[in-house]
Structure formats: structure tokens, C-alpha cells
Amino acid sequence: MNALGRHVLAELYGCSSEILNDQARIEEIMINAALEAGAEIREVVFHQFSPQGVSGVVVISESHLAIHTWPEYEYAAVDVFTCGTSVDPWVSCHYLKKFFKSKRMAAEEIQRGVFEMEIQHKQQISAV
């Protein structure tokens, strides 16, 4: 393994504003997205904002799925971080895109815990 984890930052555009303002529905979709990828759920916390919007996190053994919604813009910011090789964060992202009825997803993956790069960086600093 080259990295300890995979961290996908996803932007979901053109989502159903009704879904994005429904805490119970978002919680259900986020839990199912984690399960769909094969993750083991540990804890779940969500909060409904007034007048609109929801934030929440599904803590999984492999790390977490987090979300913050802006129903008025039909937009959701999603964070899917998985450690190890047994859970693919992209499975959860595509599940979320489908069930939030997103018209477009922009996402990028960042590898976390890449120690070879850290060692090279430290060596470059000490050589200066």
C-alpha cells in the first residue's frame, strides 16, 4: 500500500433541494452509502440547521463520511475518507450522487499518509 488512506472530496451540484433539507433522509442515504462500499459503521451524528441545511458524519471503522448541504443552491459538499484497501470511497460517492439526484459531481482523491513523500520532503529540508 502506497498510502494509509484515500480521501475523496466531492462537490454535488443540481441535487434535489427537498432531499438536501431532510435530515432523516440524508442520514439514511449516508449510512447506506457507507454500507454499499462495505464499511463498518461505528457512530452517526447529524444536525438540521434553521432555516435550512444539514451537516453530518458517519464514523466508520475505516474513517468517515461527512456532508454539509445548501438546499437553496442544490449543492452538497461531501467528504469520504477510507483507510486500508477493503473500502473504496468512490463507491460511496457514486451512491450519494445517485440518491441525492445530483446532476453533476466534481471530485478529487487525495492519498493520506504517504510516508515516502514525507521522508523525501524531510530529506530536502535537511539538505538546505
MDTraj code that builds the backbone (N, CA, C; nanometers):
import mdtraj as md
import numpy as np

residues = "MET ASN ALA LEU GLY ARG HIS VAL LEU ALA GLU LEU TYR GLY CYS SER SER GLU ILE LEU ASN ASP GLN ALA ARG ILE GLU GLU ILE MET ILE ASN ALA ALA LEU GLU ALA GLY ALA GLU ILE ARG GLU VAL VAL PHE HIS GLN PHE SER PRO GLN GLY VAL SER GLY VAL VAL VAL ILE SER GLU SER HIS LEU ALA ILE HIS THR TRP PRO GLU TYR GLU TYR ALA ALA VAL ASP VAL PHE THR CYS GLY THR SER VAL ASP PRO TRP VAL SER CYS HIS TYR LEU LYS LYS PHE PHE LYS SER LYS ARG MET ALA ALA GLU GLU ILE GLN ARG GLY VAL PHE GLU MET GLU ILE GLN HIS LYS GLN GLN ILE SER ALA VAL".split()
xyz = np.array([
    [0.0850, -0.1178, 0.0000],
    [0.0000, 0.0000, 0.0000],
    [0.0899, 0.1247, 0.0000],
    [0.0600, 0.2172, -0.0903],
    [0.1364, 0.3407, -0.1000],
    [0.0906, 0.4464, -0.0008],
    [-0.0330, 0.4354, 0.0457],
    [-0.0889, 0.5357, 0.1371],
    [-0.1730, 0.4659, 0.2427],
    [-0.1881, 0.5328, 0.3565],
    [-0.2731, 0.4772, 0.4626],
    [-0.4204, 0.4896, 0.4280],
    [-0.4555, 0.5947, 0.3530],
    [-0.5959, 0.6147, 0.3239],
    [-0.6203, 0.6892, 0.1944],
    [-0.7465, 0.6845, 0.1538],
    [-0.7924, 0.7548, 0.0345],
    [-0.9007, 0.8520, 0.0783],
    [-0.8871, 0.9763, 0.0389],
    [-0.9783, 1.0820, 0.0829],
    [-1.0376, 1.1474, -0.0413],
    [-1.1666, 1.1263, -0.0631],
    [-1.2337, 1.1858, -0.1785],
    [-1.3138, 1.3067, -0.1320],
    [-1.2874, 1.4206, -0.1947],
    [-1.3616, 1.5443, -0.1711],
    [-1.4536, 1.5615, -0.2909],
    [-1.5839, 1.5571, -0.2656],
    [-1.6804, 1.5622, -0.3747],
    [-1.7731, 1.6816, -0.3612],
    [-1.8025, 1.7420, -0.4744],
    [-1.8976, 1.8524, -0.4841],
    [-2.0151, 1.8004, -0.5654],
    [-2.1329, 1.7998, -0.5049],
    [-2.2530, 1.7513, -0.5736],
    [-2.3419, 1.8702, -0.6091],
    [-2.3633, 1.8900, -0.7385],
    [-2.4409, 2.0032, -0.7889],
    [-2.5733, 1.9554, -0.8486],
    [-2.6735, 2.0430, -0.8452],
    [-2.8021, 2.0112, -0.9056],
    [-2.8753, 1.9003, -0.8333],
    [-2.8563, 1.8923, -0.7021],
    [-2.9234, 1.7898, -0.6209],
    [-3.0682, 1.8292, -0.5931],
    [-3.1457, 1.7351, -0.5458],
    [-3.2819, 1.7627, -0.5012],
    [-3.2766, 1.8481, -0.3747],
    [-3.3280, 1.9690, -0.3818],
    [-3.3253, 2.0563, -0.2636],
    [-3.4109, 1.9988, -0.1510],
    [-3.5152, 1.9266, -0.1870],
    [-3.6007, 1.8636, -0.0853],
    [-3.5220, 1.7598, -0.0049],
    [-3.4460, 1.6779, -0.0751],
    [-3.3655, 1.5765, -0.0065],
    [-3.2573, 1.6433, 0.0787],
    [-3.1935, 1.7475, 0.0229],
    [-3.0832, 1.8129, 0.0937],
    [-3.1259, 1.8862, 0.2199],
    [-3.2563, 1.9006, 0.2396],
    [-3.3043, 1.9668, 0.3606],
    [-3.3790, 1.8704, 0.4529],
    [-3.3619, 1.7413, 0.4286],
    [-3.4313, 1.6383, 0.5058],
    [-3.3282, 1.5566, 0.5840],
    [-3.3099, 1.5923, 0.7099],
    [-3.2067, 1.5288, 0.7926],
    [-3.2193, 1.3771, 0.7958],
    [-3.3375, 1.3273, 0.8171],
    [-3.3562, 1.1813, 0.8277],
    [-3.3208, 1.1123, 0.6966],
    [-3.3599, 1.1724, 0.5862],
    [-3.3307, 1.1130, 0.4550],
    [-3.1803, 1.1166, 0.4264],
    [-3.1155, 1.2274, 0.4565],
    [-2.9718, 1.2383, 0.4348],
    [-2.8978, 1.1345, 0.5195],
    [-2.9379, 1.1221, 0.6442],
    [-2.8755, 1.0243, 0.7339],
    [-2.8882, 0.8835, 0.6761],
    [-3.0075, 0.8493, 0.6295],
    [-3.0310, 0.7174, 0.5709],
    [-2.9431, 0.6956, 0.4467],
    [-2.9359, 0.7950, 0.3601],
    [-2.8564, 0.7842, 0.2373],
    [-2.7079, 0.7716, 0.2702],
    [-2.6600, 0.8500, 0.3657],
    [-2.5183, 0.8450, 0.4027],
    [-2.4819, 0.7091, 0.4641],
    [-2.5679, 0.6570, 0.5504],
    [-2.5441, 0.5245, 0.6101],
    [-2.5405, 0.4186, 0.5002],
    [-2.6361, 0.4245, 0.4087],
    [-2.6408, 0.3262, 0.3010],
    [-2.5216, 0.3386, 0.2066],
    [-2.4710, 0.4609, 0.1875],
    [-2.3524, 0.4805, 0.1029],
    [-2.2313, 0.4127, 0.1660],
    [-2.2205, 0.4227, 0.2979],
    [-2.1105, 0.3563, 0.3688],
    [-2.1250, 0.2046, 0.3576],
    [-2.2442, 0.1543, 0.3805],
    [-2.2684, 0.0102, 0.3742],
    [-2.2464, -0.0437, 0.2333],
    [-2.2889, 0.0323, 0.1338],
    [-2.2727, -0.0082, -0.0068],
    [-2.1251, -0.0326, -0.0399],
    [-2.0369, 0.0454, 0.0204],
    [-1.8930, 0.0318, -0.0037],
    [-1.8294, -0.0753, 0.0842],
    [-1.9070, -0.1338, 0.1752],
    [-1.8550, -0.2394, 0.2614],
    [-1.7957, -0.1899, 0.3920],
    [-1.8276, -0.0662, 0.4287],
    [-1.7734, -0.0090, 0.5526],
    [-1.8501, -0.0597, 0.6745],
    [-1.7834, -0.0525, 0.7884],
    [-1.8441, -0.0905, 0.9162],
    [-1.8763, 0.0370, 0.9943],
    [-2.0039, 0.0612, 1.0187],
    [-2.0480, 0.1849, 1.0842],
    [-2.0275, 0.1768, 1.2349],
    [-1.9745, 0.2867, 1.2902],
    [-1.9497, 0.2978, 1.4340],
    [-2.0450, 0.3967, 1.5008],
    [-2.0535, 0.5192, 1.4458],
    [-2.1411, 0.6214, 1.5040],
    [-2.1966, 0.7107, 1.3946],
    [-2.3090, 0.7743, 1.4256],
    [-2.3765, 0.8611, 1.3295],
    [-2.4250, 0.9859, 1.4028],
    [-2.3898, 1.1043, 1.3489],
    [-2.4342, 1.2304, 1.4083],
    [-2.4734, 1.3258, 1.2953],
    [-2.5949, 1.3802, 1.3032],
    [-2.6434, 1.4761, 1.2041],
    [-2.7133, 1.5916, 1.2739],
    [-2.7123, 1.7078, 1.2082],
    [-2.7755, 1.8273, 1.2640],
    [-2.8501, 1.9018, 1.1539],
    [-2.9744, 1.9386, 1.1833],
    [-3.0572, 2.0192, 1.0922],
    [-3.0413, 2.1658, 1.1288],
    [-3.0044, 2.2488, 1.0326],
    [-2.9904, 2.3923, 1.0564],
    [-3.1202, 2.4643, 1.0240],
    [-3.1363, 2.5835, 1.0823],
    [-3.2520, 2.6670, 1.0547],
    [-3.2030, 2.7936, 0.9865],
    [-3.2551, 2.8319, 0.8755],
    [-3.3788, 2.7835, 0.8163],
    [-3.3628, 2.6611, 0.7272],
    [-3.2389, 2.6254, 0.6902],
    [-3.2216, 2.5092, 0.6025],
    [-3.0779, 2.4596, 0.6080],
    [-3.0596, 2.3369, 0.5606],
    [-2.9280, 2.2768, 0.5531],
    [-2.9053, 2.1720, 0.6602],
    [-2.8201, 2.0788, 0.6285],
    [-2.7897, 1.9676, 0.7184],
    [-2.6390, 1.9421, 0.7149],
    [-2.5828, 1.9128, 0.8300],
    [-2.4443, 1.8658, 0.8388],
    [-2.4452, 1.7347, 0.9140],
    [-2.3524, 1.6478, 0.8777],
    [-2.3475, 1.5222, 0.9498],
    [-2.2253, 1.4402, 0.9163],
    [-2.2051, 1.3395, 1.0004],
    [-2.0922, 1.2488, 0.9814],
    [-2.1332, 1.1062, 1.0166],
    [-2.0847, 1.0152, 0.9358],
    [-2.0984, 0.8726, 0.9640],
    [-1.9564, 0.8249, 0.9913],
    [-1.9312, 0.7893, 1.1158],
    [-1.7996, 0.7389, 1.1533],
    [-1.7976, 0.5896, 1.1233],
    [-1.6984, 0.5494, 1.0463],
    [-1.6846, 0.4086, 1.0105],
    [-1.5509, 0.3572, 1.0650],
    [-1.5389, 0.2288, 1.0782],
    [-1.4125, 0.1713, 1.1256],
    [-1.2974, 0.2149, 1.0364],
    [-1.3273, 0.2371, 0.9095],
    [-1.2260, 0.2719, 0.8101],
    [-1.2016, 0.4225, 0.8011],
    [-1.2759, 0.5059, 0.8712],
    [-1.2597, 0.6510, 0.8854],
    [-1.3953, 0.7209, 0.8908],
    [-1.4385, 0.7923, 0.7825],
    [-1.5655, 0.8648, 0.7935],
    [-1.6227, 0.9082, 0.6585],
    [-1.7520, 0.9393, 0.6615],
    [-1.8215, 1.0088, 0.5536],
    [-1.8836, 1.1316, 0.6181],
    [-1.8644, 1.2482, 0.5577],
    [-1.9194, 1.3721, 0.6134],
    [-1.9893, 1.4502, 0.5023],
    [-2.0851, 1.5345, 0.5432],
    [-2.1608, 1.6129, 0.4462],
    [-2.2041, 1.7454, 0.5069],
    [-2.2145, 1.8449, 0.4218],
    [-2.2819, 1.9707, 0.4557],
    [-2.3618, 2.0101, 0.3335],
    [-2.4899, 2.0456, 0.3545],
    [-2.5767, 2.0766, 0.2403],
    [-2.6205, 2.2216, 0.2388],
    [-2.6422, 2.2700, 0.1178],
    [-2.7009, 2.4010, 0.0918],
    [-2.8189, 2.3773, -0.0014],
    [-2.9365, 2.3449, 0.0543],
    [-3.0529, 2.3163, -0.0303],
    [-3.0881, 2.4317, -0.1240],
    [-3.0679, 2.5552, -0.0764],
    [-3.1036, 2.6721, -0.1585],
    [-3.0188, 2.6820, -0.2850],
    [-2.9043, 2.6136, -0.2870],
    [-2.8179, 2.6105, -0.4061],
    [-2.8158, 2.4731, -0.4719],
    [-2.8958, 2.3801, -0.4189],
    [-2.8989, 2.2415, -0.4675],
    [-2.7581, 2.1816, -0.4677],
    [-2.6842, 2.2088, -0.3595],
    [-2.5429, 2.1730, -0.3514],
    [-2.5111, 2.0999, -0.2201],
    [-2.4213, 2.0026, -0.2302],
    [-2.3717, 1.9323, -0.1117],
    [-2.2211, 1.9143, -0.1238],
    [-2.1510, 1.9419, -0.0138],
    [-2.0077, 1.9154, -0.0037],
    [-1.9927, 1.7846, 0.0732],
    [-1.9225, 1.6892, 0.0138],
    [-1.9108, 1.5556, 0.0713],
    [-1.7640, 1.5182, 0.0862],
    [-1.7369, 1.4488, 0.1941],
    [-1.6027, 1.4078, 0.2315],
    [-1.6091, 1.2577, 0.2612],
    [-1.5377, 1.1759, 0.1840],
    [-1.5361, 1.0314, 0.2098],
    [-1.3904, 0.9888, 0.2269],
    [-1.3565, 0.9489, 0.3485],
    [-1.2191, 0.9120, 0.3826],
    [-1.2200, 0.7668, 0.4276],
    [-1.1419, 0.6835, 0.3588],
    [-1.1327, 0.5427, 0.3965],
    [-0.9866, 0.5034, 0.4120],
    [-0.9591, 0.4216, 0.5110],
    [-0.8248, 0.3706, 0.5345],
    [-0.8210, 0.2238, 0.4955],
    [-0.7037, 0.1777, 0.4583],
    [-0.6907, 0.0378, 0.4182],
    [-0.7350, 0.0185, 0.2749],
    [-0.7543, -0.1063, 0.2377],
    [-0.7876, -0.1377, 0.0985],
    [-0.9242, -0.2038, 0.0819],
    [-0.9948, -0.2271, 0.1904],
    [-1.1204, -0.3023, 0.1807],
    [-1.2405, -0.2168, 0.1403],
    [-1.2328, -0.0847, 0.1560],
    [-1.3466, 0.0026, 0.1254],
    [-1.3038, 0.1060, 0.0220],
    [-1.3774, 0.1117, -0.0889],
    [-1.3485, 0.2065, -0.1967],
    [-1.4350, 0.3306, -0.1780],
    [-1.3760, 0.4471, -0.1515],
    [-1.4559, 0.5679, -0.1286],
    [-1.5390, 0.6098, -0.2497],
    [-1.4949, 0.5721, -0.3690],
    [-1.5686, 0.6100, -0.4900],
    [-1.7042, 0.5402, -0.4976],
    [-1.7145, 0.4212, -0.4417],
    [-1.8435, 0.3510, -0.4389],
    [-1.9446, 0.4359, -0.3615],
    [-1.9025, 0.4885, -0.2470],
    [-1.9912, 0.5741, -0.1672],
    [-2.0246, 0.7032, -0.2414],
    [-1.9267, 0.7644, -0.3051],
    [-1.9506, 0.8903, -0.3774],
    [-2.0532, 0.8728, -0.4893],
    [-2.0386, 0.7665, -0.5668],
    [-2.1339, 0.7432, -0.6765],
    [-2.2737, 0.7109, -0.6222],
    [-2.2788, 0.6418, -0.5104],
    [-2.4068, 0.6134, -0.4452],
    [-2.4730, 0.7449, -0.4030],
    [-2.3964, 0.8343, -0.3411],
    [-2.4504, 0.9632, -0.2965],
    [-2.4982, 1.0469, -0.4140],
    [-2.4212, 1.0490, -0.5208],
    [-2.4614, 1.1238, -0.6413],
    [-2.5986, 1.0760, -0.6898],
    [-2.6145, 0.9454, -0.6955],
    [-2.7407, 0.8877, -0.7435],
    [-2.8580, 0.9224, -0.6516],
    [-2.8410, 0.9025, -0.5214],
    [-2.9538, 0.9169, -0.4296],
    [-2.9833, 1.0610, -0.3869],
    [-2.8889, 1.1529, -0.4084],
    [-2.9188, 1.2954, -0.3900],
    [-2.9696, 1.3557, -0.5198],
    [-2.9782, 1.2720, -0.6235],
    [-3.0275, 1.3119, -0.7564],
    [-2.9435, 1.4254, -0.8142],
    [-2.8130, 1.4143, -0.7921],
    [-2.7189, 1.5151, -0.8399],
    [-2.7046, 1.5089, -0.9918],
    [-2.7059, 1.6241, -1.0533],
    [-2.6868, 1.6320, -1.1979],
    [-2.5385, 1.6265, -1.2341],
    [-2.4532, 1.6684, -1.1400],
    [-2.3092, 1.6727, -1.1689],
    [-2.2291, 1.6563, -1.0408],
    [-2.1224, 1.5776, -1.0513],
    [-2.0312, 1.5609, -0.9389],
    [-1.8902, 1.5974, -0.9852],
    [-1.8255, 1.6835, -0.9090],
    [-1.6837, 1.7124, -0.9291],
    [-1.6128, 1.6586, -0.8061],
    [-1.5119, 1.5742, -0.8274],
    [-1.4467, 1.5108, -0.7122],
    [-1.2996, 1.4874, -0.7412],
    [-1.2236, 1.4852, -0.6332],
    [-1.0829, 1.4512, -0.6447],
    [-1.0424, 1.3656, -0.5266],
    [-0.9463, 1.2791, -0.5515],
    [-0.8965, 1.1901, -0.4468],
    [-0.7589, 1.2361, -0.4023],
    [-0.7415, 1.2366, -0.2722],
    [-0.6127, 1.2687, -0.2124],
    [-0.5671, 1.1463, -0.1341],
    [-0.4446, 1.1064, -0.1532],
    [-0.3913, 0.9969, -0.0739],
    [-0.3416, 1.0540, 0.0588],
    [-0.3772, 0.9888, 0.1674],
    [-0.3389, 1.0339, 0.3015],
    [-0.2383, 0.9356, 0.3600],
    [-0.1436, 0.9885, 0.4360],
    [-0.0445, 0.9027, 0.4998],
    [0.0525, 0.8411, 0.4016],
    [0.1073, 0.9253, 0.3130],
    [0.2059, 0.8780, 0.2160],
    [0.3434, 0.9086, 0.2754],
    [0.3995, 0.8122, 0.3460],
    [0.5212, 0.8355, 0.4226],
    [0.6452, 0.8501, 0.3359],
    [0.6479, 0.7861, 0.2190],
    [0.7644, 0.8010, 0.1322],
    [0.7838, 0.9469, 0.0948],
    [0.6735, 1.0177, 0.0653],
    [0.6808, 1.1586, 0.0274],
    [0.7265, 1.2431, 0.1461],
    [0.6797, 1.2088, 0.2667],
    [0.7182, 1.2833, 0.3858],
    [0.8682, 1.2683, 0.4112],
    [0.9192, 1.1483, 0.3945],
    [1.0613, 1.1235, 0.4144],
    [1.1431, 1.2021, 0.3132],
    [1.0988, 1.2015, 0.1851],
    [1.1698, 1.2772, 0.0821],
    [1.1670, 1.4262, 0.1146],
    [1.0525, 1.4753, 0.1592],
    [1.0382, 1.6167, 0.1921],
    [1.1317, 1.6536, 0.3070],
    [1.1384, 1.5713, 0.4106],
    [1.2258, 1.5976, 0.5244],
    [1.3719, 1.5971, 0.4817],
    [1.4065, 1.5057, 0.3909],
    [1.5435, 1.4993, 0.3432],
    [1.5791, 1.6262, 0.2657],
    [1.4843, 1.6777, 0.1858],
    [1.5081, 1.8001, 0.1102],
    [1.5256, 1.9183, 0.2034],
    [1.4465, 1.9244, 0.3089],
    [1.4572, 2.0352, 0.4061],
    [1.5915, 2.0285, 0.4772],
    [1.6332, 1.9107, 0.5201],
    [1.7585, 1.8990, 0.5952],
    [1.8806, 1.9240, 0.5060],
    [1.8653, 1.9067, 0.3760],
    [1.9767, 1.9296, 0.2844],
    [1.9990, 2.0785, 0.2573],
    [1.9007, 2.1599, 0.2890],
    [1.9102, 2.3040, 0.2608],
    [1.9986, 2.3739, 0.3600],
])
top = md.Topology()
chain = top.add_chain()
for i, resn in enumerate(residues, 1):
    res = top.add_residue(resn, chain, resSeq=i)
    for name in ("N", "CA", "C"):
        top.add_atom(name, md.element.get_by_symbol(name[0]), res)
traj = md.Trajectory(xyz[None], top)
